[in-house]
């Protein structure tokens, strides 16, 4: 679960960076952070499940 949370935080930081690069407002920055965070969390969840299935 820590991996999923870590990827969500990393995704949110990348989202903030992308929004700032595009000169977004505060709402844009929040939306990008949420979108990237959710996407990275889902990727982390899938990877965790795949790895858990391979090990078990």
PDB file as gemmi writes it, atoms N, CA and C in Angstrom:
CRYST1    1.000    1.000    1.000  90.00  90.00  90.00 P 1                      
ATOM      1  N   UNK A   1       0.808  -1.181   0.000  1.00  0.00           N  
ATOM      2  CA  UNK A   1       0.000   0.000   0.000  1.00  0.00           C  
ATOM      3  C   UNK A   1       0.861   1.258   0.000  1.00  0.00           C  
ATOM      4  N   UNK A   2       2.017   1.166   0.605  1.00  0.00           N  
ATOM      5  CA  UNK A   2       2.926   2.312   0.611  1.00  0.00           C  
ATOM      6  C   UNK A   2       3.390   2.672  -0.797  1.00  0.00           C  
ATOM      7  N   UNK A   3       3.572   1.680  -1.623  1.00  0.00           N  
ATOM      8  CA  UNK A   3       4.000   1.926  -3.001  1.00  0.00           C  
ATOM      9  C   UNK A   3       2.913   2.679  -3.756  1.00  0.00           C  
ATOM     10  N   UNK A   4       1.683   2.286  -3.569  1.00  0.00           N  
ATOM     11  CA  UNK A   4       0.567   2.957  -4.241  1.00  0.00           C  
ATOM     12  C   UNK A   4       0.488   4.409  -3.777  1.00  0.00           C  
ATOM     13  N   UNK A   5       0.606   4.631  -2.465  1.00  0.00           N  
ATOM     14  CA  UNK A   5       0.564   5.989  -1.930  1.00  0.00           C  
ATOM     15  C   UNK A   5       1.736   6.812  -2.439  1.00  0.00           C  
ATOM     16  N   UNK A   6       2.911   6.217  -2.477  1.00  0.00           N  
ATOM     17  CA  UNK A   6       4.095   6.926  -2.974  1.00  0.00           C  
ATOM     18  C   UNK A   6       3.956   7.324  -4.431  1.00  0.00           C  
ATOM     19  N   UNK A   7       3.417   6.434  -5.234  1.00  0.00           N  
ATOM     20  CA  UNK A   7       3.201   6.769  -6.640  1.00  0.00           C  
ATOM     21  C   UNK A   7       2.134   7.836  -6.806  1.00  0.00           C  
ATOM     22  N   UNK A   8       1.126   7.829  -5.947  1.00  0.00           N  
ATOM     23  CA  UNK A   8       0.092   8.859  -6.008  1.00  0.00           C  
ATOM     24  C   UNK A   8       0.689  10.231  -5.698  1.00  0.00           C  
ATOM     25  N   UNK A   9       1.551  10.285  -4.699  1.00  0.00           N  
ATOM     26  CA  UNK A   9       2.202  11.556  -4.351  1.00  0.00           C  
ATOM     27  C   UNK A   9       3.132  11.998  -5.477  1.00  0.00           C  
ATOM     28  N   UNK A  10       3.893  11.061  -6.036  1.00  0.00           N  
ATOM     29  CA  UNK A  10       4.776  11.397  -7.153  1.00  0.00           C  
ATOM     30  C   UNK A  10       3.971  11.891  -8.353  1.00  0.00           C  
ATOM     31  N   UNK A  11       2.850  11.267  -8.623  1.00  0.00           N  
ATOM     32  CA  UNK A  11       1.991  11.703  -9.712  1.00  0.00           C  
ATOM     33  C   UNK A  11       1.429  13.091  -9.471  1.00  0.00           C  
ATOM     34  N   UNK A  12       1.033  13.363  -8.237  1.00  0.00           N  
ATOM     35  CA  UNK A  12       0.508  14.688  -7.910  1.00  0.00           C  
ATOM     36  C   UNK A  12       1.576  15.757  -8.111  1.00  0.00           C  
ATOM     37  N   UNK A  13       2.796  15.447  -7.709  1.00  0.00           N  
ATOM     38  CA  UNK A  13       3.885  16.410  -7.915  1.00  0.00           C  
ATOM     39  C   UNK A  13       4.157  16.640  -9.401  1.00  0.00           C  
ATOM     40  N   UNK A  14       4.094  15.587 -10.188  1.00  0.00           N  
ATOM     41  CA  UNK A  14       4.263  15.752 -11.633  1.00  0.00           C  
ATOM     42  C   UNK A  14       3.113  16.556 -12.235  1.00  0.00           C  
ATOM     43  N   UNK A  15       1.913  16.369 -11.708  1.00  0.00           N  
ATOM     44  CA  UNK A  15       0.770  17.131 -12.170  1.00  0.00           C  
ATOM     45  C   UNK A  15       0.916  18.612 -11.868  1.00  0.00           C  
ATOM     46  N   UNK A  16       1.386  18.921 -10.675  1.00  0.00           N  
ATOM     47  CA  UNK A  16       1.630  20.316 -10.315  1.00  0.00           C  
ATOM     48  C   UNK A  16       2.671  20.928 -11.244  1.00  0.00           C  
ATOM     49  N   UNK A  17       3.710  20.179 -11.494  1.00  0.00           N  
ATOM     50  CA  UNK A  17       4.773  20.674 -12.381  1.00  0.00           C  
ATOM     51  C   UNK A  17       4.248  20.919 -13.796  1.00  0.00           C  
ATOM     52  N   UNK A  18       3.436  20.000 -14.306  1.00  0.00           N  
ATOM     53  CA  UNK A  18       2.886  20.148 -15.652  1.00  0.00           C  
ATOM     54  C   UNK A  18       1.956  21.360 -15.741  1.00  0.00           C  
ATOM     55  N   UNK A  19       1.130  21.567 -14.711  1.00  0.00           N  
ATOM     56  CA  UNK A  19       0.201  22.696 -14.728  1.00  0.00           C  
ATOM     57  C   UNK A  19       0.940  24.022 -14.636  1.00  0.00           C  
ATOM     58  N   UNK A  20       1.981  24.064 -13.815  1.00  0.00           N  
ATOM     59  CA  UNK A  20       2.760  25.307 -13.703  1.00  0.00           C  
ATOM     60  C   UNK A  20       3.492  25.613 -14.995  1.00  0.00           C  
ATOM     61  N   UNK A  21       3.953  24.573 -15.672  1.00  0.00           N  
ATOM     62  CA  UNK A  21       4.649  24.761 -16.946  1.00  0.00           C  
ATOM     63  C   UNK A  21       3.713  25.362 -17.990  1.00  0.00           C  
ATOM     64  N   UNK A  22       2.418  25.033 -17.884  1.00  0.00           N  
ATOM     65  CA  UNK A  22       1.420  25.557 -18.821  1.00  0.00           C  
ATOM     66  C   UNK A  22       0.778  26.844 -18.310  1.00  0.00           C  
ATOM     67  N   UNK A  23       1.366  27.439 -17.262  1.00  0.00           N  
ATOM     68  CA  UNK A  23       0.867  28.689 -16.660  1.00  0.00           C  
ATOM     69  C   UNK A  23      -0.593  28.577 -16.220  1.00  0.00           C  
ATOM     70  N   UNK A  24      -0.921  27.502 -15.524  1.00  0.00           N  
ATOM     71  CA  UNK A  24      -2.278  27.281 -15.060  1.00  0.00           C  
ATOM     72  C   UNK A  24      -2.582  28.045 -13.787  1.00  0.00           C  
ATOM     73  N   UNK A  25      -3.866  28.282 -13.552  1.00  0.00           N  
ATOM     74  CA  UNK A  25      -4.303  28.940 -12.315  1.00  0.00           C  
ATOM     75  C   UNK A  25      -4.265  27.928 -11.166  1.00  0.00           C  
ATOM     76  N   UNK A  26      -4.682  28.369  -9.996  1.00  0.00           N  
ATOM     77  CA  UNK A  26      -4.692  27.479  -8.836  1.00  0.00           C  
ATOM     78  C   UNK A  26      -5.600  26.280  -9.027  1.00  0.00           C  
ATOM     79  N   UNK A  27      -6.754  26.523  -9.657  1.00  0.00           N  
ATOM     80  CA  UNK A  27      -7.685  25.417  -9.908  1.00  0.00           C  
ATOM     81  C   UNK A  27      -7.103  24.432 -10.915  1.00  0.00           C  
ATOM     82  N   UNK A  28      -6.409  24.950 -11.921  1.00  0.00           N  
ATOM     83  CA  UNK A  28      -5.765  24.065 -12.902  1.00  0.00           C  
ATOM     84  C   UNK A  28      -4.710  23.198 -12.234  1.00  0.00           C  
ATOM     85  N   UNK A  29      -3.931  23.812 -11.359  1.00  0.00           N  
ATOM     86  CA  UNK A  29      -2.878  23.073 -10.659  1.00  0.00           C  
ATOM     87  C   UNK A  29      -3.488  21.961  -9.803  1.00  0.00           C  
ATOM     88  N   UNK A  30      -4.568  22.287  -9.102  1.00  0.00           N  
ATOM     89  CA  UNK A  30      -5.233  21.276  -8.263  1.00  0.00           C  
ATOM     90  C   UNK A  30      -5.809  20.145  -9.106  1.00  0.00           C  
ATOM     91  N   UNK A  31      -6.397  20.501 -10.247  1.00  0.00           N  
ATOM     92  CA  UNK A  31      -6.994  19.473 -11.103  1.00  0.00           C  
ATOM     93  C   UNK A  31      -5.927  18.569 -11.709  1.00  0.00           C  
ATOM     94  N   UNK A  32      -4.840  19.150 -12.178  1.00  0.00           N  
ATOM     95  CA  UNK A  32      -3.748  18.340 -12.723  1.00  0.00           C  
ATOM     96  C   UNK A  32      -3.166  17.435 -11.640  1.00  0.00           C  
ATOM     97  N   UNK A  33      -2.973  17.982 -10.435  1.00  0.00           N  
ATOM     98  CA  UNK A  33      -2.414  17.181  -9.341  1.00  0.00           C  
ATOM     99  C   UNK A  33      -3.328  16.010  -9.017  1.00  0.00           C  
ATOM    100  N   UNK A  34      -4.629  16.255  -8.966  1.00  0.00           N  
ATOM    101  CA  UNK A  34      -5.571  15.173  -8.667  1.00  0.00           C  
ATOM    102  C   UNK A  34      -5.591  14.134  -9.782  1.00  0.00           C  
ATOM    103  N   UNK A  35      -5.633  14.594 -11.015  1.00  0.00           N  
ATOM    104  CA  UNK A  35      -5.680  13.666 -12.153  1.00  0.00           C  
ATOM    105  C   UNK A  35      -4.439  12.800 -12.244  1.00  0.00           C  
ATOM    106  N   UNK A  36      -3.289  13.427 -12.165  1.00  0.00           N  
ATOM    107  CA  UNK A  36      -2.045  12.665 -12.235  1.00  0.00           C  
ATOM    108  C   UNK A  36      -1.916  11.744 -11.021  1.00  0.00           C  
ATOM    109  N   UNK A  37      -2.305  12.223  -9.842  1.00  0.00           N  
ATOM    110  CA  UNK A  37      -2.223  11.403  -8.637  1.00  0.00           C  
ATOM    111  C   UNK A  37      -3.075  10.154  -8.736  1.00  0.00           C  
ATOM    112  N   UNK A  38      -4.303  10.312  -9.225  1.00  0.00           N  
ATOM    113  CA  UNK A  38      -5.200   9.163  -9.379  1.00  0.00           C  
ATOM    114  C   UNK A  38      -4.649   8.189 -10.421  1.00  0.00           C  
ATOM    115  N   UNK A  39      -4.161   8.719 -11.535  1.00  0.00           N  
ATOM    116  CA  UNK A  39      -3.623   7.859 -12.596  1.00  0.00           C  
ATOM    117  C   UNK A  39      -2.426   7.051 -12.090  1.00  0.00           C  
ATOM    118  N   UNK A  40      -1.512   7.712 -11.405  1.00  0.00           N  
ATOM    119  CA  UNK A  40      -0.332   7.013 -10.906  1.00  0.00           C  
ATOM    120  C   UNK A  40      -0.705   6.011  -9.815  1.00  0.00           C  
ATOM    121  N   UNK A  41      -1.692   6.334  -8.988  1.00  0.00           N  
ATOM    122  CA  UNK A  41      -2.136   5.387  -7.956  1.00  0.00           C  
ATOM    123  C   UNK A  41      -2.724   4.135  -8.591  1.00  0.00           C  
ATOM    124  N   UNK A  42      -3.504   4.309  -9.655  1.00  0.00           N  
ATOM    125  CA  UNK A  42      -4.063   3.138 -10.339  1.00  0.00           C  
ATOM    126  C   UNK A  42      -2.969   2.289 -10.973  1.00  0.00           C  
ATOM    127  N   UNK A  43      -1.990   2.935 -11.566  1.00  0.00           N  
ATOM    128  CA  UNK A  43      -0.860   2.193 -12.144  1.00  0.00           C  
ATOM    129  C   UNK A  43      -0.125   1.428 -11.047  1.00  0.00           C  
ATOM    130  N   UNK A  44       0.101   2.080  -9.910  1.00  0.00           N  
ATOM    131  CA  UNK A  44       0.760   1.419  -8.783  1.00  0.00           C  
ATOM    132  C   UNK A  44      -0.039   0.255  -8.247  1.00  0.00           C  
ATOM    133  N   UNK A  45      -1.355   0.402  -8.202  1.00  0.00           N  
ATOM    134  CA  UNK A  45      -2.215  -0.678  -7.729  1.00  0.00           C  
ATOM    135  C   UNK A  45      -2.131  -1.882  -8.656  1.00  0.00           C  
ATOM    136  N   UNK A  46      -2.203  -1.642  -9.946  1.00  0.00           N  
ATOM    137  CA  UNK A  46      -2.112  -2.741 -10.915  1.00  0.00           C  
ATOM    138  C   UNK A  46      -0.756  -3.427 -10.815  1.00  0.00           C  
ATOM    139  N   UNK A  47       0.310  -2.643 -10.746  1.00  0.00           N  
ATOM    140  CA  UNK A  47       1.655  -3.231 -10.616  1.00  0.00           C  
ATOM    141  C   UNK A  47       1.786  -4.054  -9.335  1.00  0.00           C  
ATOM    142  N   UNK A  48       1.247  -3.540  -8.241  1.00  0.00           N  
ATOM    143  CA  UNK A  48       1.297  -4.285  -6.980  1.00  0.00           C  
ATOM    144  C   UNK A  48       0.550  -5.608  -7.086  1.00  0.00           C  
ATOM    145  N   UNK A  49      -0.614  -5.586  -7.718  1.00  0.00           N  
ATOM    146  CA  UNK A  49      -1.382  -6.819  -7.880  1.00  0.00           C  
ATOM    147  C   UNK A  49      -0.655  -7.830  -8.765  1.00  0.00           C  
ATOM    148  N   UNK A  50      -0.062  -7.351  -9.843  1.00  0.00           N  
ATOM    149  CA  UNK A  50       0.669  -8.240 -10.755  1.00  0.00           C  
ATOM    150  C   UNK A  50       1.855  -8.857 -10.028  1.00  0.00           C  
ATOM    151  N   UNK A  51       2.594  -8.060  -9.297  1.00  0.00           N  
ATOM    152  CA  UNK A  51       3.763  -8.567  -8.594  1.00  0.00           C  
ATOM    153  C   UNK A  51       3.339  -9.548  -7.496  1.00  0.00           C  
ATOM    154  N   UNK A  52       2.258  -9.233  -6.778  1.00  0.00           N  
ATOM    155  CA  UNK A  52       1.778 -10.132  -5.728  1.00  0.00           C  
ATOM    156  C   UNK A  52       1.340 -11.480  -6.310  1.00  0.00           C  
ATOM    157  N   UNK A  53       0.711 -11.446  -7.476  1.00  0.00           N  
ATOM    158  CA  UNK A  53       0.280 -12.696  -8.105  1.00  0.00           C  
ATOM    159  C   UNK A  53       1.460 -13.510  -8.598  1.00  0.00           C  
ATOM    160  N   UNK A  54       2.509 -12.855  -9.052  1.00  0.00           N  
ATOM    161  CA  UNK A  54       3.684 -13.567  -9.548  1.00  0.00           C  
ATOM    162  C   UNK A  54       4.453 -14.215  -8.405  1.00  0.00           C  
ATOM    163  N   UNK A  55       4.487 -13.572  -7.254  1.00  0.00           N  
ATOM    164  CA  UNK A  55       5.234 -14.077  -6.118  1.00  0.00           C  
ATOM    165  C   UNK A  55       4.486 -15.215  -5.442  1.00  0.00           C  
ATOM    166  N   UNK A  56       3.197 -15.065  -5.301  1.00  0.00           N  
ATOM    167  CA  UNK A  56       2.395 -16.075  -4.563  1.00  0.00           C  
ATOM    168  C   UNK A  56       2.145 -17.306  -5.407  1.00  0.00           C  
TER     169      UNK A  56                                                      
END                                                                             
